[in-house]
Amino acid sequence: MQATAGTATEPARATAGPPPNRRRHAHWPSAGSDRTLKGVRTVKATAAAVTAALAAGTAGIVAGRIASDAGLKASPGRPLPGEPRLTVHSIAAGRITLTRDLAALRPGTYGLAGDASHAVVGPVLAAEPHSADTVVRRLERVTHGTLEPGDKVWLTPNVYVGNPKSVLGLDHTDVEIPGELGALPAWFVPGVRDTWVIAVHGLGTTREHAMNLMEFLHGLRFPVLAPAHRGDAGAPRPPDGLNHFGDTEWRDLDAAMDFAVSQGARQLVLHGWSTGATMALRAAAHSGLRDRVRGLVLDSPVLSWERTLRALAAARHTPGVLLPLAVRAAQGRTGLPSDHFGLYADRTVPYAGHVDRSDGSGSDRPPPPTLIFHGPDDTIAPWDLSRRLAGTHPDRIALHTVRQAPHAAMWNADPSGYEEAMRRFLTPLM
């Protein structure tokens, strides 16, 4: 019993606390181990900061890539970022009432496009009764589908939908141009002259854009070739699926030039809108047929892809701090060189003697006669660069300023003034 009792009380003493000798030898952290703990905490904090930085960097890369899509994935025939959607309020004979907006108040003649419709609107009818939040414009015609109150629409430079025969009554031939990536569909409207006009569309439009001027050019008896280029409907897809702001697309224009010469063209006038104008500049500099280029007509030329990309991304509400990331993302995705910032607007204008050609041809080469249509209300391609370009050779380059005109819509804002300037420019080139 005593043994049992002693056995029972021994654990009780053990649980009361450590014996005195064990308390005297209890372990306390040393100074060295304290430094070790601090080092561990520092490493963990650094790792967390690096992880956060990597996450932020990855997020920035993703954000820049998404922002760059505003320009690199602009779809032909779709509104560019910043082009507002307008609501149709009512339709009556010869007039249409739209949401009041600066776009709805633009002077001139425009296409009015919806997801399944297309119409043509003329000038604002200020005298027509309307509410404070609406605008009445002349409704010229509905060319496709129907328009109903409540429809969402946008203004487009494309006035015509169809082909030269169906919408203009002009005989034409559907041709295929052998291109770098495959066959390029094109319309050819014949004329008696041996100087051909090759008309090239740009961002947000299709080759139907060229029909705005086909009747005028046909009246001057110029043959007109309106090609599609890579990325257009019926044309080959770019290998990376992206727009290159004319930097690679110009080779499709070069193929069209070769086709025209093979069919009897002795001289060429290149007429480009937006990035189509960039293509014309590139072709005038780099094409093996550059000596055939008799003149250039540049409408809203994109002379700095970086500034144009920034404008498109900003129009999609990209924060300003992300715009440089959009430019870097575009460079990484397309290989576009950063020195294209204002490339054509100073002494590096491609036909002014600073072209990278292995044979040295074109050194100090004067530009062909050039007519630029542009204005200060273009928010996509900066007008100041067109002014600088015109200033490089004032004896060879003329700038026709068009006000209250959005990107690539200089003809739409003032058709008669545009065509008169064209007539004066083209007459010596006939």
Buried (B, 14 or more C-beta within 10 A) or exposed (E): EEEEEEEEEEEEEEEEEEEEEEEEEEEEEEEEEEEEEEEEEEEEEEEEEEEEEEEEEEEBBEBBBBBBBBBBEBEBBBBBBBBEEBBBBEBEEEBBBBBBBEBBEBBBBBBBBBEEBBBBBBEBBEEBEBEEEBBBBBBBEBBEBEBEEEBEBBBBBBBBBEBBBEBBEBEBEEBBBEBEBEBBBBBBBBBEBEBBBBBBBBBBBBBBBBBBBBBBBBEBEBBBBBBBBBBBEEBBEBEEEBBBBBBBBBBBBBBBBBBBBEEEBEBBBBBBBBBBBBBBBBBBBBBEBBEBBBBBBBBBBBBBBBBBBBBBBBBBEBEEEBBBBBBBBBBEBBEBEEEBBBBBBBEBBBBBEBBEEEEEEBEEBEBBBBBBBBBBBBBBBBBBBBBBBBEBBEEBBBBBBBEBBBBBBBBBBBBEBBBEBBEEBBEEBE
